[in-house]
Amino acid sequence: MSPAVNRSRSGHTLIEMLIVVLVLAVLAGIVIPSASVGDARKLDTLQLAMQDALDHAQSLAYHQGAAYGVRFHVNGQWFGVINEVGVPIDDPLSHGDYVIKLKSPAMPTNLRLDYAMFGVRPVAAFDSKGVLIEGGEVDISAGSTVRHLECDTATAKLTETEPGNP
């Protein structure tokens, strides 16, 4: 082959380059929306963490025959599982205090604990049989999205409701 023919066959054609760019654009279109977490998804994460804490406190109360609870601290932006004297218990996973700080790097950004009250205290308390003593309300937010959660004594589950409508 002559050198002129070799030059025309080396490299990629314009069509090949356009196909590569198109494939990359499709992949970016799939990846970018799933990488950005919306406010509702952030609130789902926070609600699940709160429900996990409630479930853990209830299980400890039932199995150990002692009072346990979940303390919500609005000013400090944290919640944690506590024993009957109000001291945070050890987290079985991290082996530190079972305290979830909303401003920690492990939590999504822009989360807020706006309100939490169970009876007259910001503590979801379980008796020695694992029964939630008083139902309560928790308000959380992410950006402009607000979620009002109710927790009743029958199930001890956080369910989303409209504020003022049990």
Secondary structure by P-SEA (a helix, b strand, c coil): ccaaaaaaaccccaaaaaaaaaaaaaaaaaccccccccaaaaaaaaaaaaaaaaaaaaaaaaaacbbbbbbbbccccbbbbbcccccccccccccccccccccccccccccccccccccccccccccccccccccbbbbbbcccbbbbbbbcccccbbbbbccccc
